[in-house]
Amino acid sequence: MGAIPAGTRVTLRYRLPPGSSHPMTDIIGELISSDEESVAVRARDGRVVQIARDRVVALKALGPRPIRTRRM
């Protein structure tokens, strides 16, 4: 996985523990930290998800969050 700077909006796909209802899940948020041991991402609701590096399947940088406009 390439170096993505902290503060970047990312998507993180990771493996769930054995026995979970499905094998993997995703989170989109702001990258807090990434090292050899783990990856931490702050979700939109403010919670921080820290995942062990061996459970990470993919980590990808995203563009800025889209701004939605309402129709009148």
N, C-alpha and C positions, 0 to 999 in steps of 0.2 A: 504494500500500500504506500502510495506516495505521501510526501509530507504536505499536510493541509494545516494552515495556520489556525491557532485558536481564534475564536470569534467568527469563523466561517459558518455559514448555514450548510448543513450536511444531511444526508440520509445515511442511516446505519442499519444494516441487516445483520442479525445475529441469531445463533442457534439457541433455542430454549432448552431447559433441562429435560432429560428423558422422562417420559410419562406425561408431558404437557399435551394439551389438546391438539397442537400442531407443532411441526418441527422448528419453524423459524418465525420471526416477526421483524418489523421495521420501526424505526423512530426517526422523525424529522425534527431537527432543532439546531441549536448553536453548539459547535464543538468547544468544549471547555478544556480538555486535555487529551493527549494521545502519546503513549510511550510503549515500551516493549511489553509492559504488564497489562495495561488496560486502556480503554477509551471511555471518556465521559462526555455526555451530550445533555444539554439543558433543553427540555421540551418546551413547547409553547405555554403550557400551564405552569411552568416554573420548576417542575420536578427535575432532578438530575439523575440520569440513568448511567451507571458505571458498569461496563461490561469487560470481562476478562478477554484479553487479546485472542486467546485460543478459541473463543466462541464467536468472534467477528467473522462474518462471511464477506461483507463488502462495506466500504466506507467511501462515499462519493460527495464531492463538493457540489452545492447547488447555487443557483443565482439568487438574487434578493427575493424576498417573499413578495408575491404579486399583490398589487393593490386592487381591490375590487371596487367597482363603481356601481351604484344602484340606478336602476331605471326609474324615472319619475312617472 
